[in-house]
């Protein structure tokens, strides 16, 4: 597990979660480290959702960036004119949501995908409706909906404005897996 943690620390763009992880290492908190590094948050039809914190089994900037990379590659392969049609991105009022939305926008822009980023907190239905209004390829809402405040999430809506369904969930998940190994 030490190698995984070292690799994570080298890639994590957030000093806050790097410090959190380093504290867990320094205090030899093996139970917490095993929980955070024993698996990765699973992407499904509801996207991702989990506690905010360091490691692949938590919501954080690196997990968001890898997820956005996988989504972007999948969209470019599956949706005609995805780059020019773009992705609508919104977020809720949770502490990390705006940063996660900006990270998503940065990744998609770097992949050549146009982004429509809300300039303030936006309700999930408004962002999903934006897909149809803007004729976008997809939408992302950074929210954990009804979950407690220590959680956050990454929901994906398809070009029809509806939450993703199979096979898109597994297709995006496969691209996320590819992004985590690069």
VMD Tcl script that builds the backbone (N, CA, C; Angstrom):
set m [mol new atoms 546]
animate dup $m
set s [atomselect $m all]
$s set {name element resname resid chain x y z} {
  {N N UNK 1 A 0.822 -1.194 0.000}
  {CA C UNK 1 A 0.000 0.000 0.000}
  {C C UNK 1 A 0.866 1.257 0.000}
  {N N UNK 2 A 2.081 1.154 0.501}
  {CA C UNK 2 A 2.970 2.316 0.560}
  {C C UNK 2 A 3.208 2.904 -0.825}
  {N N UNK 3 A 3.378 2.034 -1.826}
  {CA C UNK 3 A 3.602 2.516 -3.192}
  {C C UNK 3 A 2.380 3.275 -3.709}
  {N N UNK 4 A 1.187 2.762 -3.433}
  {CA C UNK 4 A -0.043 3.445 -3.859}
  {C C UNK 4 A -0.157 4.824 -3.225}
  {N N UNK 5 A 0.156 4.896 -1.946}
  {CA C UNK 5 A 0.073 6.173 -1.232}
  {C C UNK 5 A 1.093 7.160 -1.779}
  {N N UNK 6 A 2.300 6.690 -2.039}
  {CA C UNK 6 A 3.353 7.552 -2.586}
  {C C UNK 6 A 2.956 8.078 -3.959}
  {N N UNK 7 A 2.419 7.199 -4.807}
  {CA C UNK 7 A 1.957 7.622 -6.138}
  {C C UNK 7 A 0.829 8.638 -6.015}
  {N N UNK 8 A -0.079 8.394 -5.081}
  {CA C UNK 8 A -1.201 9.312 -4.880}
  {C C UNK 8 A -0.699 10.690 -4.468}
  {N N UNK 9 A 0.197 10.717 -3.491}
  {CA C UNK 9 A 0.737 11.993 -3.008}
  {C C UNK 9 A 1.416 12.771 -4.132}
  {N N UNK 10 A 2.078 12.073 -5.042}
  {CA C UNK 10 A 2.767 12.732 -6.156}
  {C C UNK 10 A 1.785 13.329 -7.162}
  {N N UNK 11 A 0.596 12.756 -7.273}
  {CA C UNK 11 A -0.377 13.202 -8.278}
  {C C UNK 11 A -1.446 14.138 -7.730}
  {N N UNK 12 A -1.668 14.137 -6.426}
  {CA C UNK 12 A -2.750 14.912 -5.823}
  {C C UNK 12 A -2.467 16.413 -5.940}
  {N N UNK 13 A -3.349 17.174 -6.622}
  {CA C UNK 13 A -3.111 18.609 -6.801}
  {C C UNK 13 A -3.500 19.466 -5.591}
  {N N UNK 14 A -4.087 18.845 -4.578}
  {CA C UNK 14 A -4.657 19.606 -3.465}
  {C C UNK 14 A -3.791 19.508 -2.209}
  {N N UNK 15 A -3.186 20.616 -1.780}
  {CA C UNK 15 A -2.346 20.565 -0.579}
  {C C UNK 15 A -3.116 20.128 0.673}
  {N N UNK 16 A -4.407 20.433 0.725}
  {CA C UNK 16 A -5.226 20.060 1.884}
  {C C UNK 16 A -5.325 18.534 2.020}
  {N N UNK 17 A -5.617 17.840 0.922}
  {CA C UNK 17 A -5.747 16.384 1.010}
  {C C UNK 17 A -4.383 15.702 1.088}
  {N N UNK 18 A -3.352 16.308 0.503}
  {CA C UNK 18 A -1.995 15.752 0.677}
  {C C UNK 18 A -1.598 15.798 2.149}
  {N N UNK 19 A -1.895 16.916 2.805}
  {CA C UNK 19 A -1.580 17.057 4.230}
  {C C UNK 19 A -2.389 16.058 5.066}
  {N N UNK 20 A -3.663 15.905 4.734}
  {CA C UNK 20 A -4.523 14.941 5.432}
  {C C UNK 20 A -3.960 13.526 5.310}
  {N N UNK 21 A -3.560 13.163 4.097}
  {CA C UNK 21 A -3.014 11.832 3.855}
  {C C UNK 21 A -1.677 11.646 4.567}
  {N N UNK 22 A -0.835 12.660 4.520}
  {CA C UNK 22 A 0.459 12.567 5.193}
  {C C UNK 22 A 0.268 12.373 6.698}
  {N N UNK 23 A -0.737 13.023 7.265}
  {CA C UNK 23 A -1.038 12.849 8.691}
  {C C UNK 23 A -1.437 11.401 8.987}
  {N N UNK 24 A -2.252 10.811 8.119}
  {CA C UNK 24 A -2.651 9.411 8.313}
  {C C UNK 24 A -1.444 8.481 8.245}
  {N N UNK 25 A -0.510 8.780 7.347}
  {CA C UNK 25 A 0.720 7.988 7.236}
  {C C UNK 25 A 1.573 8.180 8.488}
  {N N UNK 26 A 1.766 9.434 8.884}
  {CA C UNK 26 A 2.620 9.743 10.038}
  {C C UNK 26 A 2.095 9.131 11.336}
  {N N UNK 27 A 0.778 9.040 11.470}
  {CA C UNK 27 A 0.185 8.468 12.686}
  {C C UNK 27 A -0.074 6.970 12.542}
  {N N UNK 28 A 0.362 6.415 11.403}
  {CA C UNK 28 A 0.245 4.976 11.136}
  {C C UNK 28 A -1.198 4.478 11.294}
  {N N UNK 29 A -2.138 5.242 10.752}
  {CA C UNK 29 A -3.559 4.906 10.837}
  {C C UNK 29 A -3.906 3.912 9.724}
  {N N UNK 30 A -3.512 2.664 9.924}
  {CA C UNK 30 A -3.657 1.635 8.890}
  {C C UNK 30 A -5.108 1.346 8.528}
  {N N UNK 31 A -5.991 1.393 9.508}
  {CA C UNK 31 A -7.403 1.122 9.217}
  {C C UNK 31 A -7.971 2.169 8.254}
  {N N UNK 32 A -7.698 3.431 8.523}
  {CA C UNK 32 A -8.198 4.498 7.656}
  {C C UNK 32 A -7.521 4.451 6.288}
  {N N UNK 33 A -6.227 4.192 6.261}
  {CA C UNK 33 A -5.508 4.094 4.988}
  {C C UNK 33 A -6.036 2.930 4.155}
  {N N UNK 34 A -6.313 1.802 4.795}
  {CA C UNK 34 A -6.873 0.648 4.076}
  {C C UNK 34 A -8.244 0.970 3.500}
  {N N UNK 35 A -9.052 1.692 4.260}
  {CA C UNK 35 A -10.374 2.074 3.772}
  {C C UNK 35 A -10.262 2.999 2.560}
  {N N UNK 36 A -9.336 3.915 2.609}
  {CA C UNK 36 A -9.197 4.898 1.531}
  {C C UNK 36 A -8.501 4.344 0.291}
  {N N UNK 37 A -7.627 3.350 0.473}
  {CA C UNK 37 A -6.848 2.831 -0.648}
  {C C UNK 37 A -7.175 1.384 -1.007}
  {N N UNK 38 A -8.098 0.749 -0.285}
  {CA C UNK 38 A -8.461 -0.632 -0.570}
  {C C UNK 38 A -9.326 -0.782 -1.809}
  {N N UNK 39 A -9.987 0.290 -2.203}
  {CA C UNK 39 A -10.830 0.286 -3.402}
  {C C UNK 39 A -10.972 1.719 -3.896}
  {N N UNK 40 A -11.680 1.848 -5.011}
  {CA C UNK 40 A -11.933 3.159 -5.602}
  {C C UNK 40 A -13.441 3.375 -5.611}
  {N N UNK 41 A -13.868 4.619 -5.457}
  {CA C UNK 41 A -15.296 4.915 -5.587}
  {C C UNK 41 A -15.784 4.371 -6.923}
  {N N UNK 42 A -16.894 3.665 -6.902}
  {CA C UNK 42 A -17.423 3.052 -8.120}
  {C C UNK 42 A -18.313 4.035 -8.866}
  {N N UNK 43 A -18.110 4.123 -10.178}
  {CA C UNK 43 A -18.930 4.972 -11.034}
  {C C UNK 43 A -20.095 4.139 -11.551}
  {N N UNK 44 A -21.308 4.670 -11.445}
  {CA C UNK 44 A -22.486 3.955 -11.928}
  {C C UNK 44 A -23.498 4.915 -12.516}
  {N N UNK 45 A -24.743 4.484 -12.618}
  {CA C UNK 45 A -25.768 5.331 -13.236}
  {C C UNK 45 A -26.009 6.607 -12.441}
  {N N UNK 46 A -25.687 6.604 -11.158}
  {CA C UNK 46 A -25.805 7.825 -10.350}
  {C C UNK 46 A -24.485 8.588 -10.312}
  {N N UNK 47 A -23.529 8.183 -11.115}
  {CA C UNK 47 A -22.222 8.836 -11.132}
  {C C UNK 47 A -21.379 8.364 -9.972}
  {N N UNK 48 A -20.748 9.304 -9.283}
  {CA C UNK 48 A -19.924 9.012 -8.102}
  {C C UNK 48 A -20.524 9.715 -6.907}
  {N N UNK 49 A -20.375 9.113 -5.751}
  {CA C UNK 49 A -20.789 9.774 -4.524}
  {C C UNK 49 A -20.008 9.156 -3.380}
  {N N UNK 50 A -19.483 10.001 -2.489}
  {CA C UNK 50 A -18.747 9.485 -1.347}
  {C C UNK 50 A -18.300 10.599 -0.427}
  {N N UNK 51 A -17.676 10.204 0.673}
  {CA C UNK 51 A -17.134 11.180 1.613}
  {C C UNK 51 A -15.991 11.940 0.958}
  {N N UNK 52 A -15.841 13.197 1.326}
  {CA C UNK 52 A -14.738 14.018 0.835}
  {C C UNK 52 A -13.506 13.710 1.678}
  {N N UNK 53 A -12.370 13.534 1.018}
  {CA C UNK 53 A -11.116 13.270 1.716}
  {C C UNK 53 A -10.076 12.744 0.752}
  {N N UNK 54 A -8.908 12.420 1.273}
  {CA C UNK 54 A -7.797 11.938 0.454}
  {C C UNK 54 A -7.966 10.458 0.121}
  {N N UNK 55 A -7.502 10.084 -1.073}
  {CA C UNK 55 A -7.494 8.689 -1.486}
  {C C UNK 55 A -8.526 8.374 -2.545}
  {N N UNK 56 A -8.346 7.251 -3.249}
  {CA C UNK 56 A -9.238 6.891 -4.351}
  {C C UNK 56 A -10.637 6.449 -3.923}
  {N N UNK 57 A -10.833 6.172 -2.638}
  {CA C UNK 57 A -12.157 5.793 -2.154}
  {C C UNK 57 A -12.857 6.972 -1.472}
  {N N UNK 58 A -12.477 8.183 -1.876}
  {CA C UNK 58 A -13.061 9.421 -1.359}
  {C C UNK 58 A -13.257 10.389 -2.527}
  {N N UNK 59 A -14.096 11.376 -2.326}
  {CA C UNK 59 A -14.257 12.447 -3.307}
  {C C UNK 59 A -13.185 13.493 -3.039}
  {N N UNK 60 A -12.422 13.823 -4.059}
  {CA C UNK 60 A -11.359 14.815 -3.938}
  {C C UNK 60 A -10.987 15.297 -5.332}
  {N N UNK 61 A -10.091 16.242 -5.406}
  {CA C UNK 61 A -9.758 16.852 -6.694}
  {C C UNK 61 A -9.161 15.845 -7.676}
  {N N UNK 62 A -8.312 14.940 -7.217}
  {CA C UNK 62 A -7.713 13.973 -8.134}
  {C C UNK 62 A -8.762 13.000 -8.664}
  {N N UNK 63 A -9.633 12.510 -7.813}
  {CA C UNK 63 A -10.707 11.620 -8.270}
  {C C UNK 63 A -11.599 12.356 -9.273}
  {N N UNK 64 A -11.901 13.604 -9.007}
  {CA C UNK 64 A -12.709 14.407 -9.935}
  {C C UNK 64 A -11.993 14.558 -11.274}
  {N N UNK 65 A -10.711 14.870 -11.256}
  {CA C UNK 65 A -9.958 15.053 -12.496}
  {C C UNK 65 A -9.896 13.759 -13.304}
  {N N UNK 66 A -9.690 12.636 -12.640}
  {CA C UNK 66 A -9.668 11.351 -13.346}
  {C C UNK 66 A -11.048 11.017 -13.905}
  {N N UNK 67 A -12.085 11.311 -13.148}
  {CA C UNK 67 A -13.453 11.047 -13.594}
  {C C UNK 67 A -13.805 11.919 -14.796}
  {N N UNK 68 A -13.442 13.186 -14.739}
  {CA C UNK 68 A -13.703 14.096 -15.862}
  {C C UNK 68 A -12.924 13.669 -17.102}
  {N N UNK 69 A -11.714 13.179 -16.913}
  {CA C UNK 69 A -10.914 12.684 -18.042}
  {C C UNK 69 A -11.612 11.499 -18.699}
  {N N UNK 70 A -12.060 10.555 -17.894}
  {CA C UNK 70 A -12.773 9.402 -18.439}
  {C C UNK 70 A -14.050 9.806 -19.154}
  {N N UNK 71 A -14.819 10.695 -18.544}
  {CA C UNK 71 A -16.048 11.178 -19.170}
  {C C UNK 71 A -15.737 11.866 -20.496}
  {N N UNK 72 A -14.746 12.731 -20.500}
  {CA C UNK 72 A -14.394 13.454 -21.722}
  {C C UNK 72 A -14.017 12.531 -22.865}
  {N N UNK 73 A -13.174 11.555 -22.587}
  {CA C UNK 73 A -12.776 10.604 -23.636}
  {C C UNK 73 A -13.975 9.801 -24.138}
  {N N UNK 74 A -14.840 9.403 -23.227}
  {CA C UNK 74 A -16.025 8.648 -23.624}
  {C C UNK 74 A -16.943 9.500 -24.507}
  {N N UNK 75 A -17.158 10.738 -24.118}
  {CA C UNK 75 A -18.010 11.622 -24.922}
  {C C UNK 75 A -17.446 11.817 -26.321}
  {N N UNK 76 A -16.137 12.033 -26.410}
  {CA C UNK 76 A -15.514 12.247 -27.718}
  {C C UNK 76 A -15.670 11.026 -28.621}
  {N N UNK 77 A -15.700 9.842 -28.032}
  {CA C UNK 77 A -15.872 8.613 -28.817}
  {C C UNK 77 A -17.334 8.316 -29.152}
  {N N UNK 78 A -18.256 8.703 -28.282}
  {CA C UNK 78 A -19.639 8.243 -28.400}
  {C C UNK 78 A -20.650 9.270 -28.903}
  {N N UNK 79 A -20.374 10.542 -28.728}
  {CA C UNK 79 A -21.362 11.568 -29.067}
  {C C UNK 79 A -20.853 12.403 -30.237}
  {N N UNK 80 A -21.642 12.429 -31.294}
  {CA C UNK 80 A -21.261 13.203 -32.471}
  {C C UNK 80 A -21.118 14.676 -32.101}
  {N N UNK 81 A -20.021 15.276 -32.520}
  {CA C UNK 81 A -19.730 16.693 -32.279}
  {C C UNK 81 A -19.680 17.053 -30.790}
  {N N UNK 82 A -19.278 16.112 -29.960}
  {CA C UNK 82 A -19.234 16.357 -28.508}
  {C C UNK 82 A -18.358 17.552 -28.167}
  {N N UNK 83 A -17.235 17.695 -28.846}
  {CA C UNK 83 A -16.309 18.792 -28.522}
  {C C UNK 83 A -16.964 20.148 -28.735}
  {N N UNK 84 A -17.656 20.319 -29.851}
  {CA C UNK 84 A -18.272 21.620 -30.131}
  {C C UNK 84 A -19.609 21.801 -29.413}
  {N N UNK 85 A -20.315 20.714 -29.155}
  {CA C UNK 85 A -21.593 20.820 -28.435}
  {C C UNK 85 A -21.369 21.122 -26.957}
  {N N UNK 86 A -20.339 20.554 -26.401}
  {CA C UNK 86 A -19.938 20.896 -25.047}
  {C C UNK 86 A -20.657 20.162 -23.933}
  {N N UNK 87 A -20.280 20.540 -22.719}
  {CA C UNK 87 A -20.823 19.955 -21.494}
  {C C UNK 87 A -21.245 21.090 -20.562}
  {N N UNK 88 A -22.455 21.001 -20.036}
  {CA C UNK 88 A -22.947 21.952 -19.043}
  {C C UNK 88 A -22.482 21.455 -17.671}
  {N N UNK 89 A -21.913 22.346 -16.864}
  {CA C UNK 89 A -21.416 21.962 -15.539}
  {C C UNK 89 A -22.007 22.893 -14.486}
  {N N UNK 90 A -22.594 22.291 -13.468}
  {CA C UNK 90 A -23.128 23.046 -12.344}
  {C C UNK 90 A -22.714 22.410 -11.035}
  {N N UNK 91 A -23.009 23.088 -9.940}
  {CA C UNK 91 A -22.576 22.603 -8.629}
  {C C UNK 91 A -23.503 23.124 -7.541}
  {N N UNK 92 A -23.480 22.418 -6.403}
  {CA C UNK 92 A -24.292 22.835 -5.258}
  {C C UNK 92 A -23.447 23.664 -4.294}
  {N N UNK 93 A -23.985 23.941 -3.113}
  {CA C UNK 93 A -23.327 24.824 -2.160}
  {C C UNK 93 A -22.379 24.151 -1.185}
  {N N UNK 94 A -22.065 22.895 -1.380}
  {CA C UNK 94 A -21.120 22.220 -0.481}
  {C C UNK 94 A -19.736 22.844 -0.618}
  {N N UNK 95 A -18.924 22.748 0.432}
  {CA C UNK 95 A -17.633 23.452 0.444}
  {C C UNK 95 A -16.716 23.192 -0.751}
  {N N UNK 96 A -16.635 21.957 -1.255}
  {CA C UNK 96 A -15.707 21.652 -2.345}
  {C C UNK 96 A -16.351 21.646 -3.730}
  {N N UNK 97 A -17.646 21.836 -3.804}
  {CA C UNK 97 A -18.349 21.669 -5.078}
  {C C UNK 97 A -17.872 22.622 -6.166}
  {N N UNK 98 A -17.689 23.882 -5.837}
  {CA C UNK 98 A -17.255 24.846 -6.853}
  {C C UNK 98 A -15.874 24.468 -7.385}
  {N N UNK 99 A -14.947 24.099 -6.496}
  {CA C UNK 99 A -13.606 23.691 -6.936}
  {C C UNK 99 A -13.688 22.449 -7.818}
  {N N UNK 100 A -14.491 21.471 -7.420}
  {CA C UNK 100 A -14.644 20.257 -8.221}
  {C C UNK 100 A -15.236 20.582 -9.599}
  {N N UNK 101 A -16.177 21.505 -9.664}
  {CA C UNK 101 A -16.761 21.910 -10.949}
  {C C UNK 101 A -15.711 22.586 -11.824}
  {N N UNK 102 A -14.894 23.439 -11.220}
  {CA C UNK 102 A -13.830 24.103 -11.983}
  {C C UNK 102 A -12.785 23.098 -12.456}
  {N N UNK 103 A -12.453 22.115 -11.630}
  {CA C UNK 103 A -11.521 21.067 -12.056}
  {C C UNK 103 A -12.096 20.288 -13.235}
  {N N UNK 104 A -13.380 19.976 -13.174}
  {CA C UNK 104 A -14.044 19.275 -14.275}
  {C C UNK 104 A -13.974 20.108 -15.547}
  {N N UNK 105 A -14.268 21.389 -15.431}
  {CA C UNK 105 A -14.216 22.287 -16.589}
  {C C UNK 105 A -12.807 22.358 -17.171}
  {N N UNK 106 A -11.803 22.430 -16.326}
  {CA C UNK 106 A -10.415 22.508 -16.797}
  {C C UNK 106 A -10.017 21.260 -17.573}
  {N N UNK 107 A -10.377 20.101 -17.047}
  {CA C UNK 107 A -10.036 18.842 -17.716}
  {C C UNK 107 A -10.731 18.748 -19.068}
  {N N UNK 108 A -12.027 19.022 -19.098}
  {CA C UNK 108 A -12.767 18.918 -20.360}
  {C C UNK 108 A -12.259 19.927 -21.384}
  {N N UNK 109 A -11.954 21.126 -20.946}
  {CA C UNK 109 A -11.402 22.142 -21.849}
  {C C UNK 109 A -10.062 21.682 -22.417}
  {N N UNK 110 A -9.223 21.086 -21.575}
  {CA C UNK 110 A -7.924 20.577 -22.031}
  {C C UNK 110 A -8.089 19.473 -23.074}
  {N N UNK 111 A -9.216 18.765 -23.023}
  {CA C UNK 111 A -9.500 17.730 -24.020}
  {C C UNK 111 A -10.141 18.311 -25.281}
  {N N UNK 112 A -10.326 19.622 -25.314}
  {CA C UNK 112 A -10.905 20.279 -26.483}
  {C C UNK 112 A -12.419 20.334 -26.470}
  {N N UNK 113 A -13.021 20.087 -25.329}
  {CA C UNK 113 A -14.483 20.086 -25.209}
  {C C UNK 113 A -14.950 21.431 -24.658}
  {N N UNK 114 A -15.897 22.035 -25.356}
  {CA C UNK 114 A -16.488 23.298 -24.907}
  {C C UNK 114 A -17.213 23.072 -23.583}
  {N N UNK 115 A -17.172 24.073 -22.717}
  {CA C UNK 115 A -17.787 23.957 -21.396}
  {C C UNK 115 A -18.714 25.140 -21.141}
  {N N UNK 116 A -19.875 24.845 -20.573}
  {CA C UNK 116 A -20.808 25.863 -20.085}
  {C C UNK 116 A -20.851 25.704 -18.564}
  {N N UNK 117 A -20.072 26.502 -17.852}
  {CA C UNK 117 A -19.958 26.398 -16.401}
  {C C UNK 117 A -20.840 27.445 -15.735}
  {N N UNK 118 A -21.712 27.009 -14.834}
  {CA C UNK 118 A -22.547 27.973 -14.124}
  {C C UNK 118 A -21.657 28.875 -13.276}
  {N N UNK 119 A -22.046 30.114 -13.113}
  {CA C UNK 119 A -21.224 31.066 -12.364}
  {C C UNK 119 A -21.600 31.104 -10.891}
  {N N UNK 120 A -22.615 30.343 -10.520}
  {CA C UNK 120 A -23.023 30.255 -9.119}
  {C C UNK 120 A -23.703 28.907 -8.901}
  {N N UNK 121 A -24.060 28.636 -7.654}
  {CA C UNK 121 A -24.761 27.402 -7.308}
  {C C UNK 121 A -25.987 27.251 -8.204}
  {N N UNK 122 A -26.204 26.028 -8.692}
  {CA C UNK 122 A -27.344 25.762 -9.575}
  {C C UNK 122 A -27.994 24.437 -9.189}
  {N N UNK 123 A -29.294 24.415 -9.150}
  {CA C UNK 123 A -30.034 23.193 -8.825}
  {C C UNK 123 A -29.853 22.157 -9.932}
  {N N UNK 124 A -29.814 20.910 -9.537}
  {CA C UNK 124 A -29.608 19.809 -10.477}
  {C C UNK 124 A -30.560 19.863 -11.673}
  {N N UNK 125 A -31.870 20.058 -11.491}
  {CA C UNK 125 A -32.766 20.080 -12.651}
  {C C UNK 125 A -32.438 21.194 -13.651}
  {N N UNK 126 A -31.935 22.313 -13.155}
  {CA C UNK 126 A -31.578 23.414 -14.060}
  {C C UNK 126 A -30.399 23.014 -14.936}
  {N N UNK 127 A -29.411 22.376 -14.338}
  {CA C UNK 127 A -28.233 21.947 -15.103}
  {C C UNK 127 A -28.632 20.877 -16.114}
  {N N UNK 128 A -29.430 19.902 -15.689}
  {CA C UNK 128 A -29.885 18.856 -16.608}
  {C C UNK 128 A -30.703 19.450 -17.752}
  {N N UNK 129 A -31.546 20.431 -17.448}
  {CA C UNK 129 A -32.332 21.112 -18.477}
  {C C UNK 129 A -31.417 21.858 -19.448}
  {N N UNK 130 A -30.288 22.353 -18.946}
  {CA C UNK 130 A -29.330 23.060 -19.790}
  {C C UNK 130 A -28.793 22.222 -20.932}
  {N N UNK 131 A -28.740 20.915 -20.752}
  {CA C UNK 131 A -28.286 20.026 -21.833}
  {C C UNK 131 A -29.179 20.202 -23.046}
  {N N UNK 132 A -30.473 20.177 -22.834}
  {CA C UNK 132 A -31.426 20.307 -23.941}
  {C C UNK 132 A -31.411 21.721 -24.513}
  {N N UNK 133 A -31.382 22.710 -23.636}
  {CA C UNK 133 A -31.414 24.108 -24.062}
  {C C UNK 133 A -30.190 24.473 -24.891}
  {N N UNK 134 A -29.017 23.990 -24.465}
  {CA C UNK 134 A -27.757 24.328 -25.139}
  {C C UNK 134 A -27.394 23.323 -26.232}
  {N N UNK 135 A -28.208 22.271 -26.407}
  {CA C UNK 135 A -27.887 21.167 -27.305}
  {C C UNK 135 A -26.502 20.602 -26.981}
  {N N UNK 136 A -26.220 20.483 -25.698}
  {CA C UNK 136 A -24.917 19.988 -25.247}
  {C C UNK 136 A -24.849 18.467 -25.345}
  {N N UNK 137 A -23.641 17.958 -25.308}
  {CA C UNK 137 A -23.419 16.514 -25.361}
  {C C UNK 137 A -23.755 15.847 -24.036}
  {N N UNK 138 A -23.594 16.584 -22.937}
  {CA C UNK 138 A -23.835 16.022 -21.602}
  {C C UNK 138 A -23.848 17.148 -20.580}
  {N N UNK 139 A -24.125 16.772 -19.338}
  {CA C UNK 139 A -24.028 17.707 -18.212}
  {C C UNK 139 A -23.412 16.982 -17.030}
  {N N UNK 140 A -22.749 17.755 -16.186}
  {CA C UNK 140 A -22.207 17.253 -14.923}
  {C C UNK 140 A -22.736 18.154 -13.819}
  {N N UNK 141 A -23.224 17.538 -12.754}
  {CA C UNK 141 A -23.621 18.288 -11.570}
  {C C UNK 141 A -22.785 17.769 -10.406}
  {N N UNK 142 A -22.049 18.667 -9.784}
  {CA C UNK 142 A -21.275 18.302 -8.602}
  {C C UNK 142 A -22.184 18.501 -7.396}
  {N N UNK 143 A -22.680 17.388 -6.865}
  {CA C UNK 143 A -23.603 17.409 -5.729}
  {C C UNK 143 A -23.684 16.016 -5.122}
  {N N UNK 144 A -23.955 15.965 -3.840}
  {CA C UNK 144 A -24.234 14.684 -3.187}
  {C C UNK 144 A -25.707 14.604 -2.815}
  {N N UNK 145 A -26.497 15.487 -3.380}
  {CA C UNK 145 A -27.954 15.497 -3.177}
  {C C UNK 145 A -28.324 15.465 -1.699}
  {N N UNK 146 A -28.986 14.412 -1.302}
  {CA C UNK 146 A -29.537 14.294 0.049}
  {C C UNK 146 A -28.534 13.771 1.078}
  {N N UNK 147 A -27.334 13.432 0.659}
  {CA C UNK 147 A -26.350 12.877 1.585}
  {C C UNK 147 A -25.844 13.919 2.577}
  {N N UNK 148 A -25.268 13.474 3.697}
  {CA C UNK 148 A -24.755 14.398 4.714}
  {C C UNK 148 A -23.687 15.344 4.161}
  {N N UNK 149 A -23.401 16.428 4.872}
  {CA C UNK 149 A -22.486 17.465 4.377}
  {C C UNK 149 A -21.063 16.997 4.089}
  {N N UNK 150 A -20.616 15.917 4.732}
  {CA C UNK 150 A -19.245 15.459 4.494}
  {C C UNK 150 A -19.102 14.670 3.190}
  {N N UNK 151 A -20.186 14.545 2.445}
  {CA C UNK 151 A -20.189 13.845 1.162}
  {C C UNK 151 A -20.199 14.845 0.004}
  {N N UNK 152 A -19.791 14.355 -1.165}
  {CA C UNK 152 A -19.993 15.090 -2.403}
  {C C UNK 152 A -20.183 14.073 -3.511}
  {N N UNK 153 A -20.527 14.548 -4.705}
  {CA C UNK 153 A -20.797 13.632 -5.798}
  {C C UNK 153 A -20.560 14.266 -7.154}
  {N N UNK 154 A -20.645 13.426 -8.184}
  {CA C UNK 154 A -20.403 13.805 -9.573}
  {C C UNK 154 A -21.460 13.076 -10.388}
  {N N UNK 155 A -22.528 13.780 -10.768}
  {CA C UNK 155 A -23.625 13.179 -11.523}
  {C C UNK 155 A -23.502 13.549 -12.998}
  {N N UNK 156 A -23.778 12.589 -13.865}
  {CA C UNK 156 A -23.685 12.822 -15.306}
  {C C UNK 156 A -25.065 12.669 -15.939}
  {N N UNK 157 A -25.397 13.619 -16.792}
  {CA C UNK 157 A -26.637 13.592 -17.563}
  {C C UNK 157 A -26.270 13.543 -19.036}
  {N N UNK 158 A -26.996 12.713 -19.789}
  {CA C UNK 158 A -26.680 12.483 -21.195}
  {C C UNK 158 A -27.264 13.577 -22.071}
  {N N UNK 159 A -27.041 13.489 -23.367}
  {CA C UNK 159 A -27.461 14.531 -24.301}
  {C C UNK 159 A -28.972 14.727 -24.352}
  {N N UNK 160 A -29.736 13.781 -23.840}
  {CA C UNK 160 A -31.194 13.930 -23.779}
  {C C UNK 160 A -31.661 14.598 -22.485}
  {N N UNK 161 A -30.721 14.960 -21.611}
  {CA C UNK 161 A -31.047 15.618 -20.353}
  {C C UNK 161 A -31.371 14.672 -19.213}
  {N N UNK 162 A -31.352 13.370 -19.479}
  {CA C UNK 162 A -31.656 12.374 -18.445}
  {C C UNK 162 A -30.367 11.819 -17.835}
  {N N UNK 163 A -30.498 11.321 -16.613}
  {CA C UNK 163 A -29.365 10.670 -15.964}
  {C C UNK 163 A -28.911 9.502 -16.836}
  {N N UNK 164 A -27.612 9.231 -16.846}
  {CA C UNK 164 A -27.094 8.172 -17.709}
  {C C UNK 164 A -27.653 6.807 -17.320}
  {N N UNK 165 A -27.725 5.942 -18.324}
  {CA C UNK 165 A -28.172 4.563 -18.146}
  {C C UNK 165 A -27.152 3.657 -18.827}
  {N N UNK 166 A -27.247 2.335 -18.596}
  {CA C UNK 166 A -26.369 1.414 -19.320}
  {C C UNK 166 A -26.595 1.558 -20.820}
  {N N UNK 167 A -25.602 1.430 -21.645}
  {CA C UNK 167 A -24.227 1.041 -21.345}
  {C C UNK 167 A -23.300 2.225 -21.041}
  {N N UNK 168 A -23.853 3.431 -20.990}
  {CA C UNK 168 A -22.990 4.602 -20.803}
  {C C UNK 168 A -22.274 4.584 -19.456}
  {N N UNK 169 A -22.939 4.119 -18.406}
  {CA C UNK 169 A -22.289 4.081 -17.093}
  {C C UNK 169 A -21.028 3.222 -17.113}
  {N N UNK 170 A -21.133 2.026 -17.679}
  {CA C UNK 170 A -19.961 1.140 -17.715}
  {C C UNK 170 A -18.923 1.627 -18.724}
  {N N UNK 171 A -19.376 2.271 -19.796}
  {CA C UNK 171 A -18.433 2.832 -20.770}
  {C C UNK 171 A -17.613 3.958 -20.168}
  {N N UNK 172 A -18.269 4.833 -19.429}
  {CA C UNK 172 A -17.559 5.924 -18.750}
  {C C UNK 172 A -16.638 5.346 -17.681}
  {N N UNK 173 A -17.127 4.368 -16.920}
  {CA C UNK 173 A -16.315 3.745 -15.866}
  {C C UNK 173 A -15.035 3.144 -16.444}
  {N N UNK 174 A -15.135 2.512 -17.607}
  {CA C UNK 174 A -13.946 1.923 -18.239}
  {C C UNK 174 A -12.940 3.008 -18.619}
  {N N UNK 175 A -13.430 4.133 -19.116}
  {CA C UNK 175 A -12.536 5.247 -19.477}
  {C C UNK 175 A -11.914 5.884 -18.234}
  {N N UNK 176 A -12.655 5.910 -17.127}
  {CA C UNK 176 A -12.090 6.411 -15.868}
  {C C UNK 176 A -10.963 5.493 -15.421}
  {N N UNK 177 A -11.193 4.183 -15.519}
  {CA C UNK 177 A -10.143 3.225 -15.156}
  {C C UNK 177 A -8.885 3.454 -15.985}
  {N N UNK 178 A -9.061 3.718 -17.284}
  {CA C UNK 178 A -7.906 4.022 -18.140}
  {C C UNK 178 A -7.198 5.288 -17.661}
  {N N UNK 179 A -7.963 6.291 -17.288}
  {CA C UNK 179 A -7.381 7.569 -16.849}
  {C C UNK 179 A -6.588 7.422 -15.558}
  {N N UNK 180 A -6.980 6.496 -14.706}
  {CA C UNK 180 A -6.282 6.333 -13.424}
  {C C UNK 180 A -4.946 5.631 -13.582}
  {N N UNK 181 A -4.736 4.975 -14.715}
  {CA C UNK 181 A -3.481 4.243 -14.913}
  {C C UNK 181 A -2.485 5.010 -15.768}
  {N N UNK 182 A -2.830 6.212 -16.186}
  {CA C UNK 182 A -1.916 7.008 -17.024}
  {C C UNK 182 A -1.083 7.929 -16.184}
}
mol reanalyze $m
mol bondsrecalc $m
mol representation Tube
mol addrep $m
